[in-house]
């Protein structure tokens, strides 16, 4: 009796996106794609069409490009990190499943490497496992990945099995990786008066409509606080990266830092658990802009705790999540 062939499995690690270059034209192209997604901007399409093209794309790209230029190396930090994360995860999965036909690819919801291109490259797989690198689920970040996968599936005749990882906001490996990153920073720099958990924000109406993101951010923070044994007055949680005029979920990171600086808090360390890779919002907004907010308000010592990026504990967590999904597939396809 011939052996049943083992399934061909494709894995995609997906992040949000980044421009191709730190230039106004490249940023304009990226923002046009990103801000045209109805998941990201919930404004009537016709109204938003004119706002985007008349008031945002003509002016914002130049300023954003300047910010990108301040953090750009050989490539975008997010893209560089994503490629390293893919390589580290691929190595770990190859060790766990040495005889398996397994491919691991990077993808971005917007920009390159494009998620649709990764899906097309893995079209001959029997099973796809997609891990959006957003620990906390939001309709503004994770859902666009799901949307693109389902849109791609609609055009396929021979459909693979698909597993979409919704979130991992309290996964033990994720909490441990965050705690270890903070503890290493403490070992190198000492502790500050306050540890601030700053998450990317979403508009308040999105939360009111049922987006679970704020609750999941609070759950992540609570788990890390327990793991570190922090006193109630040693930490706080806030939301950054507001855009537009509507109200966003609070408290706002910049406002809280200004209050702390003016109120006598001398030192602050900021960690951004929602970001799986350092990017513009961490390296420029948090590490530079908000440092100035805090110091100008009277604060003295300000430090940004880097994202998990391609650290071993972070890669171990990704591999653990994926191993569980792949093992479930193999158990359903003995051979």
N, C-alpha and C positions, 0 to 999 in steps of 0.2 A: 504494500500500500504506500503510495507516494506521500511524502510529507507536505503538509499544508504550508505554503509560503508565508513567511512572516510579513506583516503589513509594512508598507513604506510610510514613514511618519515624517511630517514636516512641522517645524516649530518656528514661530515668528515672535520676536521680541519687538514690540511697537511702542514708540514714544510719540510726542506731539508733533514736532517739526522744527525746522530751522531754515533760514535763507541759505542760498548757495554761496553767498559772499557778503561781506560787510559793506555793501554798496546800496545806494538808494534804489537803483533799478531792481536789484535782487530782493531787497526787503519789500519793495512795492509788490512784486510778483508773489512773494510769500504771504504778505498780509491780504492781498486780494483773495487768495485761495482760502486762507484761514478764516477771515472775517466774512466770507460769503457763505459759510456753513450755518444753516439755520439752527443747529444745535448750540452753536457758540453765541450767536446773536439772535435773540427772540424778538425781533421787530418785524412788522409787516414787510414783506419782501420788496414791494415797490418803493416804500418810504426809505428802506435801508439801502436800496440800490443807489438812490441819489445822494444820501448822506455819505455812503462809502466813497463814491466816485467824485463828489464835489468838495467834501470837507475833510476826508481822512487820507485817501491815497495821494492827493496832490501835495500834502504837507507833512504828514507823520513819518513817511519812510526816511527822509533825510535825517531827522533827529534820531530815529531808532537805529539807522545805519551807523551813526557816530557812536552810539552806545555799543553796538556789536563790535565795532572796530577796536574798542577799548578792551575787549575780552578775547578777541580772535587770535588764535595761534596759526598753525598750519591749516586748520580747518575750524569749523564750529565746535566748541567744547561739547555740546550735546551729541553731535554726530560722532566725534572722536570717541566719546565715552560709550555710546551705543555699540560701536564696532568692537570695542574692548569687552563689553558685556556679552556680546554674542560669542566672541572667541572663548571667553572663560566658561560660559555656559555650555558651549559645544564640547569643550574638553571634559567637563564633568559628566555630561550625558554619555559621551563616548566611553568613559570608564565604567559607567553604570550599565550600559547596553552595548558591549563591544561587537556583537554580531548583528546589530540592527541597522537596517538601511534608514539612517536618520540624518536629516538636514536642518540646520538652524540658520535663519536669515534675519537681518535687521529690517525695520520698516518704520516709516513716519506717516502719520495721518495727513500731514501737509508737507510738501517739499520732497526732498530725496534723502535716502532711498524710499521710493513710494510704496505704500502698502499694497496697492493694486499690482505693482510689478512683482512684489514678493509672492503674492497669491498666484499670479500667473506662472511663476517659476516653479511653484510647488503643486501645480495642477494635476500632476500624475501621482500624487501621494494618495494613499488610502485613508489617512487620518491627518488632520491638521490640529495643532494646539497653538492657540494665539494667546500670548501673555502681554496685555497692555501694561506698560510700566508706570501705572498710576495706582499707588497703594489704596487710595480711597476712591470709590466709584463716584463719578459725576457724569451727568448727561452732557456736560461741556467737554469732557476729555475722553472717558472710556467709551461712551455711547457712539461717538463718531467712528471708532475702530469697529465696533459691532456693525454699524450701518454699512461700512465699506465691505466688510466680509459678506454680509447678507446680500448686498447688491451684486457682488461678484458671483456668489453662488447662484443667483437667479439666472445668470447667463451660461451656466455649466450644464452639460448633459449628463456626465458621469460625476455625481457628487461625492466628494470625500466625506467621511465623518468629521465633524468639527467640534472642538472643545474651546470655548471662550472663557478665560479666567476673568471673573467679574471684578474681584478686588482681593486684597490681601492685607487689609489695614490692621488686623490684629494677629496675623500669622506669627507664631513664636519665633521663627527665624528672622522675620523683619523687625520685630520688637527688639530682639537680641542684637541684631546688627546696628540698629540705631543707638541702643544703650552702649554698646562697645565703642561706637564712634565718638559719642559724647565723653565717655570715660577716658578715651585716649587723648582727647583734647584737654581734658582736665589735667591729666598726667603731664602734658607738655606745657600747659599755660596756667594751671591753677584754676580755681573756680571763681566765678563772678558773683556779684550780689544777686543777679537774676538770670535765669535761663528762660529764654522766650522761644516758644514753639510757634513759628510763623508759617502759615499755610497760604497757598494761592487762594484768593477769594473767588466767590461767584456772586452775581446780583441777588439781593434779598428776595425778589419775586420768584427766582428759580427755586430757592429753598422752600418758600411758601407753597409752591406747586408740588413739592414732594421729593425734590432732589435730596438723597440721603447723605450727601457729601459733608455737611457740617457735623452731623452726628457721628460719622465715621472718623472725622478729624478728632473729635473729642474723645472717641474711644481709643484711637492711637495714642493720644497724649496721655490719657489716664493709664494705659498699659506701660508706657515708658516711665512715667512718674513712679508707678509702683515698683518697676524693675530697678530704678535708681534710688528708691527710698527718699524722694525729695519731700521736704516740708512744704506745707501749703503756701508759705510766703516766699518760697525760693523760685517759683516758676509762674509763668502765665502763658496764655495762648492767644493768637491774633491772626488776622488775615491781611494779605498784601495784594498788590498789583491791581488796584481799581482802575477801571476804564470807563469813560463816559460820565454822565451826570446822575444816573440813578443811584439809589442806595444799594450798597453791597453788605454782605454779612459782616458783623462787627464782633469784637473791636478791631479797628484798623491798626495795622502794625506801625505806621509812621506816627499816628496820633498817640498811641500808647508809649512809644519810645520818647516822644516829646514830653509827655506827662511825667515819665520817669526821670528824664534828665532835669526837668524843672523842679521835680519833687525831691531831689537829693539822692537818687539812685546813682552811685558812682560807676558801676561796672555792669555790663550786660554781655551775655553770649547768646547768639541767635542760631537756632537750627531750623531747617525747613524740611520736615518729614515728607511732604507731598511730592518732592522732587527726587526722582531716582537718579538724576544726573544734573550736575551743575550746568547752568545756562544763564541767559541774560537776566532772568528774574532773581537769581541768587548772586551771581558774580558782580553784577552792576547795581541792581536795585537794592538788594539787601547789604552786600558787602561794602558798597561805596555810598550810595545815596542815603541810606538810612543811618549809616555811621555819622554822616554830617548832621542829619536831623537830631540824633541823640546828643552829639557833642555841642552843637549850637544851642541846644536847650539847657546845657549845663552838665551833661554827663562827661565822664572822663575816659574810661576804658571800654572799648566796644570790639567784639570779635565775632566773626562769622564761623560757625562750625561747618566744614564742607559737607556736601552731600555724600551719599554712600558710593556713588559712582561705580567703579569696578573693583571695589574692595572684596577680599576673599569671602567675608561673611555675607556680603550682599549677593555675590555669585552663588554661594552655597544655598542661600534661600531660594533664588530663582530656580536652581537645579532641583531643589527639593520639591517645589511646587510642580515642576514639569515632570519629574520622575513619577510622582503620584498619578498624574494624568496619563502618562505613557504606559505605566504598569497596568492601569485599568484597561487600556486598549489591548494590551498583550494578553491579559487574562480572558478577554472576549474573543481572541483569535489565537487559540493554542496551536503551536506548530513547532 
